[in-house]
Amino acid sequence: MNKQEFEKENIFGLGEPNVNFAKYFIGNSYLNPLTDMNKTSLFIANVTFEPGCRNNWHIHHAKIGGGQILICVAGEGWYQEEGKVAISLTPGMVITIPANVKHWHGAKNDSWFSHLAVEVPGENTSNEWCEAVTDEEYDRLGE
């Protein structure tokens, strides 16, 4: 999906370049916060990935609760948990990521991709950024 087609689907908007977390992504991503952390404890943001962009492996740690929910809204992407086969993502899909599960997500090589990222509240939550998803790992997807 090219950018013009994608922008028609991406109802939550591109947002701004995701500069604060750029070191944890291969390629360019964009962040459009939808909730205000000063008004609610639930953080929701539209995250957009250019074609081929993906985040590093990471873990949403929590003692109780926690984790993340992804709601796919535009384009096509990938989600993968460590040791499991990658899942192809399309608009309307919802991925529930339990706390303490190593995973990554991002766009397919030939499509822009956006998902709403919902940080699930919990006790003693933190995020751990791990190694990058290598080109070799990424290029094997969809074979």
Secondary structure, 3 states (H helix, E strand, C coil): CCHHHHHHHCCCCCCEECHHHHHHEECCEEEEECCCCCCCCCEEEEEEECCCCEECCEEEECCEECCEEEEEEEECEEEEECCCCCEEECCCCEEEECCCCCEEEEECCCCCEEEEEEECCEECCEEEECCCCCHHHHHCCCC
